[in-house]
Protein backbone atom coordinates (compact mmCIF):
# COMPACT_ATOMS: atom_id res chain seq x y z
CA UNK A 1 0.00 0.00 0.00
CA UNK A 2 1.24 3.51 -0.86
CA UNK A 3 2.24 5.37 2.31
CA UNK A 4 2.89 9.11 2.28
CA UNK A 5 3.15 11.74 5.02
CA UNK A 6 1.42 14.98 4.02
CA UNK A 7 2.89 18.36 4.88
CA UNK A 8 -0.08 20.10 6.46
CA UNK A 9 1.78 23.41 6.63
CA UNK A 10 2.53 23.43 2.90
CA UNK A 11 0.65 25.75 0.53
CA UNK A 12 0.63 22.88 -1.97
CA UNK A 13 -2.79 21.15 -2.02
CA UNK A 14 -2.96 17.62 -0.63
CA UNK A 15 -3.98 16.10 -3.96
CA UNK A 16 -0.93 17.65 -5.62
CA UNK A 17 1.40 16.45 -2.84
CA UNK A 18 0.08 12.93 -3.39
CA UNK A 19 0.32 13.27 -7.17
CA UNK A 20 3.95 14.42 -6.95
CA UNK A 21 4.84 11.59 -4.59
CA UNK A 22 3.33 8.84 -6.75
CA UNK A 23 4.82 10.40 -9.89
CA UNK A 24 8.25 10.36 -8.25
CA UNK A 25 7.83 6.75 -7.15
CA UNK A 26 6.90 5.75 -10.72
CA UNK A 27 9.78 7.75 -12.25
CA UNK A 28 12.30 6.24 -9.83
CA UNK A 29 11.03 2.72 -10.47
CA UNK A 30 9.87 2.17 -6.88
CA UNK A 31 6.38 1.59 -8.30
CA UNK A 32 6.91 -0.78 -11.22
CA UNK A 33 5.54 -0.58 -14.75
CA UNK A 34 2.27 -2.50 -14.97
CA UNK A 35 1.74 -2.49 -11.19
CA UNK A 36 -1.82 -2.00 -10.04
CA UNK A 37 -2.47 1.01 -7.81
CA UNK A 38 -4.80 0.82 -4.79
CA UNK A 39 -8.40 1.76 -5.43
CA UNK A 40 -9.33 5.34 -4.60
CA UNK A 41 -11.42 4.19 -1.66
CA UNK A 42 -8.75 1.93 -0.17
CA UNK A 43 -5.98 4.52 -0.56
CA UNK A 44 -8.19 7.22 0.94
CA UNK A 45 -8.93 5.00 3.96
CA UNK A 46 -5.25 4.06 4.34
CA UNK A 47 -4.05 7.68 4.25
CA UNK A 48 -7.07 8.98 6.18
CA UNK A 49 -7.94 11.51 3.49
CA UNK A 50 -10.96 12.11 1.25
CA UNK A 51 -11.61 10.11 -1.91
CA UNK A 52 -11.72 13.45 -3.77
CA UNK A 53 -8.05 14.04 -2.86
CA UNK A 54 -7.03 10.65 -4.25
CA UNK A 55 -9.21 11.20 -7.30
CA UNK A 56 -7.49 14.52 -8.02
CA UNK A 57 -4.04 12.89 -7.81
CA UNK A 58 -5.06 9.92 -9.97
CA UNK A 59 -6.71 12.16 -12.56
CA UNK A 60 -3.53 14.20 -12.95
CA UNK A 61 -1.37 11.06 -13.25
CA UNK A 62 -3.85 9.71 -15.80
CA UNK A 63 -3.82 12.93 -17.81
CA UNK A 64 0.00 12.96 -17.94
CA UNK A 65 0.18 9.31 -18.94
CA UNK A 66 1.86 7.93 -15.82
CA UNK A 67 -1.04 5.57 -15.18
CA UNK A 68 -3.84 4.07 -17.24
CA UNK A 69 -7.40 3.17 -16.29
CA UNK A 70 -8.92 -0.19 -17.16
CA UNK A 71 -12.72 -0.45 -16.82
CA UNK A 72 -13.79 -2.59 -13.84
CA UNK A 73 -10.14 -3.41 -13.12
CA UNK A 74 -8.65 -0.21 -11.72
CA UNK A 75 -5.54 1.89 -12.29
CA UNK A 76 -2.22 0.53 -13.56
CA UNK A 77 1.22 2.10 -14.02
CA UNK A 78 1.95 2.84 -17.67
CA UNK A 79 5.22 1.65 -19.27
CA UNK A 80 7.89 4.33 -18.68
CA UNK A 81 11.48 4.01 -19.84
CA UNK A 82 13.76 5.37 -17.10
CA UNK A 83 17.49 5.90 -17.10
CA UNK A 84 19.59 7.18 -14.18
CA UNK A 85 23.04 8.71 -14.46
CA UNK A 86 25.84 7.88 -12.04
CA UNK A 87 25.01 10.76 -9.71
CA UNK A 88 21.28 10.04 -9.83
CA UNK A 89 20.71 13.69 -10.65
CA UNK A 90 18.90 13.23 -13.95
CA UNK A 91 15.92 11.05 -14.80
CA UNK A 92 15.13 10.51 -18.48
CA UNK A 93 12.00 9.18 -20.17
CA UNK A 94 10.74 9.01 -23.72
CA UNK A 95 8.62 12.11 -23.17
CA UNK A 96 10.40 15.18 -24.51
CA UNK A 97 9.18 17.49 -21.77
CA UNK A 98 9.96 14.94 -19.03
CA UNK A 99 13.36 14.10 -20.43
CA UNK A 100 15.20 15.76 -17.59
CA UNK A 101 14.06 16.51 -14.07
CA UNK A 102 15.37 19.97 -13.35
CA UNK A 103 15.74 20.10 -9.56
CA UNK A 104 19.48 19.47 -9.66
CA UNK A 105 20.54 22.13 -12.17
CA UNK A 106 21.74 25.47 -10.92
CA UNK A 107 20.30 27.39 -13.88
CA UNK A 108 16.99 26.36 -15.42
CA UNK A 109 16.01 27.80 -18.81
CA UNK A 110 13.03 25.50 -19.35
CA UNK A 111 9.58 27.01 -19.76
CA UNK A 112 8.20 25.35 -16.61
CA UNK A 113 10.35 27.27 -14.15
CA UNK A 114 9.06 30.15 -12.00
CA UNK A 115 10.74 32.82 -9.91
CA UNK A 116 9.94 33.29 -6.22
CA UNK A 117 10.19 37.08 -6.61
CA UNK A 118 7.22 37.03 -8.98
CA UNK A 119 4.65 35.52 -6.61
CA UNK A 120 2.66 37.86 -4.31
CA UNK A 121 3.27 35.81 -1.15
CA UNK A 122 2.21 38.40 1.44
CA UNK A 123 -1.06 39.28 -0.27
CA UNK A 124 -1.83 35.63 -1.00
CA UNK A 125 -1.25 34.72 2.67
CA UNK A 126 -3.55 37.57 3.77
CA UNK A 127 -6.30 36.39 1.42
CA UNK A 128 -5.91 32.80 2.63
CA UNK A 129 -6.47 33.94 6.21
CA UNK A 130 -9.54 35.92 5.14
CA UNK A 131 -10.88 32.91 3.26
CA UNK A 132 -10.50 30.73 6.33
CA UNK A 133 -12.33 33.29 8.41
CA UNK A 134 -15.12 34.22 6.00
CA UNK A 135 -15.78 30.91 4.21
CA UNK A 136 -15.30 28.42 7.04
CA UNK A 137 -18.64 26.66 6.46
CA UNK A 138 -18.29 26.53 2.69
CA UNK A 139 -14.75 25.15 2.92
CA UNK A 140 -16.17 21.99 4.43
CA UNK A 141 -18.43 21.33 1.44
CA UNK A 142 -17.50 19.53 -1.76
CA UNK A 143 -16.76 21.82 -4.67
CA UNK A 144 -19.44 21.96 -7.39
CA UNK A 145 -18.45 20.03 -10.51
CA UNK A 146 -17.79 23.24 -12.47
CA UNK A 147 -15.96 24.94 -9.60
CA UNK A 148 -17.22 27.50 -7.09
CA UNK A 149 -19.41 30.21 -8.60
CA UNK A 150 -17.38 33.09 -7.13
CA UNK A 151 -14.27 32.05 -9.07
CA UNK A 152 -16.17 31.39 -12.30
CA UNK A 153 -17.76 34.86 -12.03
CA UNK A 154 -14.36 36.52 -11.64
CA UNK A 155 -12.96 34.54 -14.59
CA UNK A 156 -15.89 35.59 -16.81
CA UNK A 157 -15.30 39.27 -15.95
CA UNK A 158 -11.57 38.92 -16.57
CA UNK A 159 -12.21 37.33 -19.99
CA UNK A 160 -14.55 40.19 -20.93
CA UNK A 161 -12.21 42.96 -19.79
CA UNK A 162 -8.87 41.57 -20.95
CA UNK A 163 -9.50 38.95 -23.65
CA UNK A 164 -12.58 40.37 -25.36
CA UNK A 165 -14.59 37.22 -24.62
CA UNK A 166 -18.18 37.52 -23.36
CA UNK A 167 -19.18 34.32 -21.54
CA UNK A 168 -21.46 33.37 -18.68
CA UNK A 169 -19.97 31.88 -15.49
CA UNK A 170 -22.29 28.94 -16.19
CA UNK A 171 -20.23 28.05 -19.28
CA UNK A 172 -16.96 27.84 -17.32
CA UNK A 173 -15.49 24.64 -15.87
CA UNK A 174 -12.60 24.84 -13.37
CA UNK A 175 -10.13 21.95 -13.13
CA UNK A 176 -6.74 20.84 -11.86
CA UNK A 177 -4.61 21.68 -14.88
CA UNK A 178 -5.21 21.87 -18.62
CA UNK A 179 -4.42 18.19 -19.10
CA UNK A 180 -7.16 17.25 -16.64
CA UNK A 181 -9.66 19.46 -18.46
CA UNK A 182 -8.66 17.93 -21.80
CA UNK A 183 -9.36 14.47 -20.40
CA UNK A 184 -12.88 15.66 -19.50
CA UNK A 185 -13.41 17.48 -22.78
CA UNK A 186 -12.48 14.60 -25.10
CA UNK A 187 -15.34 12.21 -24.18
CA UNK A 188 -17.79 15.13 -24.32
CA UNK A 189 -16.77 15.84 -27.91
CA UNK A 190 -16.63 12.13 -28.75
CA UNK A 191 -13.84 9.58 -28.91
CA UNK A 192 -14.88 8.76 -32.47
CA UNK A 193 -13.65 12.17 -33.65
CA UNK A 194 -10.23 12.82 -35.19
CA UNK A 195 -8.23 15.27 -33.04
CA UNK A 196 -5.47 17.45 -34.47
CA UNK A 197 -2.60 19.18 -32.70
CA UNK A 198 0.09 21.64 -33.74
CA UNK A 199 3.49 20.33 -34.80
CA UNK A 200 5.67 21.60 -33.25
CA UNK A 201 3.61 22.07 -30.14
CA UNK A 202 3.05 21.35 -26.49
CA UNK A 203 4.06 17.66 -26.04
CA UNK A 204 1.56 16.90 -23.29
CA UNK A 205 -1.36 17.56 -25.64
CA UNK A 206 -0.25 14.70 -27.89
CA UNK A 207 0.21 12.46 -24.84
CA UNK A 208 -3.23 13.30 -23.44
CA UNK A 209 -4.86 12.52 -26.78
CA UNK A 210 -3.01 9.22 -27.06
CA UNK A 211 -3.93 8.20 -23.51
CA UNK A 212 -7.58 8.89 -24.22
CA UNK A 213 -7.53 6.41 -27.10
CA UNK A 214 -8.58 8.83 -29.82
CA UNK A 215 -7.30 9.05 -33.35
CA UNK A 216 -5.04 12.06 -33.62
CA UNK A 217 -2.94 13.73 -36.28
CA UNK A 218 -0.28 16.43 -36.28
CA UNK A 219 -0.79 19.61 -38.33
CA UNK A 220 2.07 21.77 -39.55
CA UNK A 221 2.65 25.50 -39.20
CA UNK A 222 4.00 28.30 -41.37
CA UNK A 223 4.93 31.88 -40.55
CA UNK A 224 1.26 32.69 -39.83
CA UNK A 225 0.52 29.71 -37.63
CA UNK A 226 -1.57 26.60 -38.25
CA UNK A 227 -1.88 25.51 -41.89
CA UNK A 228 -5.64 25.21 -42.40
CA UNK A 229 -5.24 23.22 -45.62
CA UNK A 230 -4.07 20.25 -43.52
CA UNK A 231 -7.37 20.09 -41.58
CA UNK A 232 -9.60 18.31 -44.11
CA UNK A 233 -9.72 14.95 -42.32
CA UNK A 234 -9.75 16.42 -38.79
CA UNK A 235 -12.78 17.13 -36.59
CA UNK A 236 -11.19 18.94 -33.62
CA UNK A 237 -7.99 20.99 -33.61
CA UNK A 238 -5.99 22.22 -30.61
CA UNK A 239 -4.25 25.56 -31.31
CA UNK A 240 -2.31 28.30 -29.50
CA UNK A 241 -3.16 31.29 -31.75
CA UNK A 242 -2.25 34.22 -29.47
CA UNK A 243 1.28 32.96 -28.84
CA UNK A 244 2.24 29.63 -30.34
CA UNK A 245 4.27 27.29 -28.20
CA UNK A 246 7.18 27.01 -28.84
CA UNK A 247 7.63 29.03 -32.08
CA UNK A 248 6.05 32.20 -30.68
CA UNK A 249 3.98 32.85 -33.83
CA UNK A 250 0.93 35.11 -33.41
CA UNK A 251 -1.87 34.01 -35.76
CA UNK A 252 -3.12 37.01 -37.81
CA UNK A 253 -6.83 37.73 -38.07
CA UNK A 254 -7.06 36.47 -41.66
CA UNK A 255 -5.82 33.03 -40.61
CA UNK A 256 -8.11 33.07 -37.58
CA UNK A 257 -11.15 33.74 -39.75
CA UNK A 258 -10.08 30.94 -42.08
CA UNK A 259 -9.83 28.56 -39.13
CA UNK A 260 -13.29 29.57 -37.86
CA UNK A 261 -14.72 29.11 -41.37
CA UNK A 262 -13.32 25.57 -41.36
CA UNK A 263 -15.01 24.85 -38.01
CA UNK A 264 -18.34 26.27 -39.17
CA UNK A 265 -18.58 23.80 -42.06
CA UNK A 266 -19.65 20.90 -39.82
CA UNK A 267 -21.55 20.51 -36.55
CA UNK A 268 -18.94 17.99 -35.37
CA UNK A 269 -16.00 20.38 -35.72
CA UNK A 270 -14.50 22.34 -32.84
CA UNK A 271 -11.44 24.50 -32.22
CA UNK A 272 -9.73 24.17 -28.82
CA UNK A 273 -8.08 27.53 -28.19
CA UNK A 274 -5.29 27.20 -25.64
CA UNK A 275 -4.61 30.81 -24.60
CA UNK A 276 -1.27 29.84 -23.07
CA UNK A 277 0.64 32.82 -21.51
CA UNK A 278 -1.40 35.29 -23.61
CA UNK A 279 -1.16 37.89 -20.79
CA UNK A 280 2.51 38.47 -21.52
CA UNK A 281 2.73 40.70 -24.57
CA UNK A 282 5.55 43.25 -24.34
CA UNK A 283 4.92 45.40 -27.44
CA UNK A 284 1.68 46.74 -28.89
CA UNK A 285 -1.85 46.03 -27.72
CA UNK A 286 -2.95 42.63 -26.38
CA UNK A 287 -4.11 40.20 -29.06
CA UNK A 288 -7.84 39.41 -28.65
CA UNK A 289 -8.64 35.75 -28.12
CA UNK A 290 -9.85 33.66 -31.05
CA UNK A 291 -12.98 33.02 -28.97
CA UNK A 292 -13.85 36.73 -29.27
CA UNK A 293 -14.40 36.22 -33.03
CA UNK A 294 -16.46 33.06 -32.58
CA UNK A 295 -20.03 33.83 -33.71
CA UNK A 296 -21.17 30.21 -34.02
CA UNK A 297 -20.01 28.82 -30.65
CA UNK A 298 -17.37 26.54 -32.17
CA UNK A 299 -14.40 27.49 -29.98
CA UNK A 300 -13.59 25.78 -26.68
CA UNK A 301 -11.49 28.26 -24.73
CA UNK A 302 -8.77 26.88 -22.43
CA UNK A 303 -6.49 28.78 -20.06
CA UNK A 304 -4.54 28.30 -16.85
CA UNK A 305 -3.14 30.24 -13.91
CA UNK A 306 -0.02 28.06 -14.00
CA UNK A 307 2.03 30.58 -15.99
CA UNK A 308 0.53 33.78 -14.63
CA UNK A 309 0.80 32.79 -10.94
CA UNK A 310 2.79 29.60 -10.24
CA UNK A 311 3.24 26.11 -11.76
CA UNK A 312 2.29 24.55 -8.41
CA UNK A 313 -1.09 26.30 -8.44
CA UNK A 314 -2.96 23.71 -10.49
CA UNK A 315 -5.98 25.80 -11.40
CA UNK A 316 -7.10 25.91 -15.02
CA UNK A 317 -10.43 26.52 -16.69
CA UNK A 318 -12.28 25.98 -19.94
CA UNK A 319 -15.24 27.69 -21.58
CA UNK A 320 -17.54 25.15 -23.24
CA UNK A 321 -20.02 25.88 -26.06
CA UNK A 322 -23.69 25.51 -25.09
CA UNK A 323 -23.98 22.08 -26.72
CA UNK A 324 -21.08 20.71 -24.66
CA UNK A 325 -21.81 22.43 -21.34
CA UNK A 326 -25.30 20.92 -21.33
CA UNK A 327 -23.82 17.50 -22.05
CA UNK A 328 -21.24 18.07 -19.30
CA UNK A 329 -23.95 18.80 -16.72
CA UNK A 330 -25.99 15.77 -17.73
CA UNK A 331 -23.07 13.33 -17.70
CA UNK A 332 -20.86 14.62 -14.87
CA UNK A 333 -23.26 16.04 -12.30
CA UNK A 334 -21.94 13.54 -9.77
CA UNK A 335 -18.36 14.89 -10.04
CA UNK A 336 -16.68 17.26 -7.63
CA UNK A 337 -14.12 19.76 -8.89
CA UNK A 338 -10.66 18.40 -7.90
CA UNK A 339 -9.35 21.88 -7.02
CA UNK A 340 -9.81 22.53 -3.27
CA UNK A 341 -12.47 25.12 -2.53
CA UNK A 342 -9.94 26.89 -0.29
CA UNK A 343 -7.74 27.70 -3.29
CA UNK A 344 -10.72 28.60 -5.46
CA UNK A 345 -12.13 31.11 -2.96
CA UNK A 346 -8.67 32.59 -2.38
CA UNK A 347 -8.06 33.06 -6.11
CA UNK A 348 -11.54 34.55 -6.55
CA UNK A 349 -10.78 37.09 -3.83
CA UNK A 350 -7.39 37.81 -5.40
CA UNK A 351 -9.07 38.60 -8.72
CA UNK A 352 -12.03 40.51 -7.25
CA UNK A 353 -9.78 42.86 -5.27
CA UNK A 354 -7.58 43.69 -8.25
CA UNK A 355 -4.61 41.61 -7.09
CA UNK A 356 -4.45 39.54 -10.26
CA UNK A 357 -4.46 42.59 -12.54
CA UNK A 358 -1.70 44.27 -10.53
CA UNK A 359 0.26 41.01 -10.41
CA UNK A 360 0.15 40.62 -14.21
CA UNK A 361 1.31 44.21 -14.68
CA UNK A 362 4.20 43.65 -12.28
CA UNK A 363 5.06 40.31 -13.87
CA UNK A 364 5.19 41.88 -17.33
CA UNK A 365 7.69 44.47 -16.14
CA UNK A 366 9.82 41.89 -14.32
CA UNK A 367 9.84 39.43 -17.21
CA UNK A 368 10.49 42.12 -19.84
CA UNK A 369 13.51 43.18 -17.81
CA UNK A 370 14.71 39.56 -17.63
CA UNK A 371 14.20 39.09 -21.36
CA UNK A 372 16.19 42.24 -22.10
CA UNK A 373 18.90 41.13 -19.67
CA UNK A 374 19.30 37.77 -21.43
CA UNK A 375 19.40 39.27 -24.93
CA UNK A 376 21.88 41.95 -23.80
CA UNK A 377 24.15 39.42 -22.08
CA UNK A 378 24.22 37.19 -25.17
CA UNK A 379 24.84 40.21 -27.42
CA UNK A 380 27.79 41.34 -25.27
CA UNK A 381 29.25 37.85 -25.18
CA UNK A 382 31.18 35.99 -27.86
CA UNK A 383 28.13 33.83 -28.60
CA UNK A 384 26.87 34.39 -32.15
CA UNK A 385 23.10 33.96 -31.91
CA UNK A 386 19.85 35.17 -33.42
CA UNK A 387 16.52 35.42 -31.60
CA UNK A 388 12.87 35.01 -32.53
CA UNK A 389 9.60 35.21 -30.61
CA UNK A 390 10.93 37.82 -28.19
CA UNK A 391 7.90 40.12 -28.06
CA UNK A 392 5.36 37.78 -26.49
CA UNK A 393 5.17 35.11 -23.82
CA UNK A 394 7.79 33.93 -21.35
CA UNK A 395 10.18 32.17 -23.70
CA UNK A 396 12.08 32.82 -26.91
CA UNK A 397 13.99 30.84 -29.52
CA UNK A 398 17.74 31.24 -29.88
CA UNK A 399 19.62 29.90 -32.89
CA UNK A 400 23.33 29.55 -32.11
CA UNK A 401 25.73 29.94 -35.02
CA UNK A 402 28.90 28.18 -33.87
CA UNK A 403 28.83 24.93 -35.92
CA UNK A 404 27.50 22.93 -32.92
CA UNK A 405 24.37 20.84 -33.36
CA UNK A 406 21.33 21.29 -31.17
CA UNK A 407 22.16 18.17 -29.16
CA UNK A 408 25.74 19.35 -28.67
CA UNK A 409 24.49 22.74 -27.45
CA UNK A 410 22.11 21.19 -24.92
CA UNK A 411 24.71 18.67 -23.73
CA UNK A 412 27.42 21.33 -23.36
CA UNK A 413 25.01 23.52 -21.37
CA UNK A 414 24.21 20.61 -19.07
CA UNK A 415 27.92 20.07 -18.45
CA UNK A 416 28.09 23.53 -16.82
CA UNK A 417 24.94 22.96 -14.74
CA UNK A 418 22.47 24.65 -17.12
CA UNK A 419 19.22 23.02 -18.19
CA UNK A 420 17.63 23.94 -21.52
CA UNK A 421 15.74 22.16 -24.27
CA UNK A 422 16.31 21.94 -27.98
CA UNK A 423 13.56 23.00 -30.35
CA UNK A 424 13.49 19.59 -32.06
CA UNK A 425 12.07 18.04 -28.86
CA UNK A 426 8.74 19.70 -29.69
CA UNK A 427 8.48 18.35 -33.24
CA UNK A 428 6.77 15.10 -34.27
CA UNK A 429 6.90 13.41 -37.65
CA UNK A 430 6.10 14.18 -40.43
CA UNK A 431 7.08 17.81 -39.74
CA UNK A 432 10.39 17.22 -37.93
CA UNK A 433 12.40 18.09 -41.03
CA UNK A 434 11.15 21.69 -40.74
CA UNK A 435 12.93 22.25 -37.42
CA UNK A 436 15.60 25.00 -37.67
CA UNK A 437 19.09 23.76 -36.90
CA UNK A 438 21.01 24.53 -33.70
CA UNK A 439 18.03 26.19 -32.00
CA UNK A 440 17.21 26.07 -28.29
CA UNK A 441 14.12 27.20 -26.37
CA UNK A 442 14.92 29.79 -23.69
CA UNK A 443 12.48 30.16 -20.80
CA UNK A 444 13.84 33.02 -18.73
CA UNK A 445 11.04 33.72 -16.23
CA UNK A 446 12.44 31.47 -13.48
CA UNK A 447 15.85 33.15 -13.16
CA UNK A 448 16.94 36.36 -11.47
CA UNK A 449 18.88 38.87 -13.55
CA UNK A 450 22.15 38.13 -11.76
CA UNK A 451 21.62 34.43 -12.44
CA UNK A 452 21.06 35.20 -16.12
CA UNK A 453 24.36 37.08 -16.18
CA UNK A 454 26.21 34.20 -14.53
CA UNK A 455 24.56 31.57 -16.72
CA UNK A 456 25.48 33.34 -19.96
CA UNK A 457 29.12 33.48 -18.81
CA UNK A 458 29.04 29.72 -18.40
CA UNK A 459 27.36 29.22 -21.78
CA UNK A 460 30.05 31.35 -23.39
CA UNK A 461 32.68 28.91 -22.13
CA UNK A 462 30.66 25.77 -22.87
CA UNK A 463 29.85 26.76 -26.47
CA UNK A 464 33.30 27.87 -27.57
C-alpha angles and dihedrals in degrees: 000000000000110000121193133164112221122219102230092187093056121106087219111102117249094243090055093047089054092045092052092048095051091043090053092048090052093046092049092048094243087121105047129227110268093018116141116239122221116268115264091250096049094046091047091052092046094051094036093235135120123280087235090064092052090044091054092051093046093047091054092048089048093049092051093047099246092121136021131213122228116194113252090356105072137228124332133186112256120231108273124179109221130186126182126200123222094268093045089231099122130051118193131196135169091262110098095216093045094045093110130023105222105206094100100051119095094214121037119194096170119120094243096067124104134193122236091218090064098060119087095228099165095049092043091052090050092051091048090056091048091049091052090050100042102034101037095128095044092049089066093057127085114259116253113256092254094043130261114318094232092062094043089051092053091047091051091052091047091051091051095047100040109020101033092238120136110202137149120244085237090068094055125094120192119208145165100269135331092272090058091050091049090054088055094043097052098065090044090057092040134263089234091069125096111242122205130200135187119266111234095031149119105322096212091064091062090047093049091051092049093048091052091058097239128141108254137179135192120239123204130232137219131190090293097048131251116028104233093195089072093060101079097107095036128095102187127027128193112212141171100208101162094054118356118222118255104354095053094224116159110213110232120229093254091059091044092055090048090052092049090048088055091052093048093059094077136030090224095058124098137170117218105208111201104195091196114180091339090148091072108078113142102187130042128355123324114273111245115239119260086239089066089067094046108113096164101049094247099131124089106202118213128184141153142205090219094098099033096048115009139320090236091059097086098195119131133153142200134203111220126202115247093259092056099039090056090050090047092055093047096048104034105034089120093059126100120213107256093219110094113250088230091066093041094053091045093052091046090054090046090055096040093054094049095254095124093051092049091045093054091049091050092045092052091054093046095046094044088054091050092048091051090047092054095047091046093049092050091046091052092047129077090255111117105213142148126210136213134178093031099137100065140039130006100290140052138193121248122193111200117209104201103106092260119127122236092257091050090051093051093044093048090050091051090052089064094046097264122131120206137143132234119236093237090068088074096052126091127190135300091035099044092102089067093065112117113241125253094008126146131189113238118203105183103170095093097057132078117233093252089052090051089053092050094044094052090052089056093046089052089059096040095050099046 
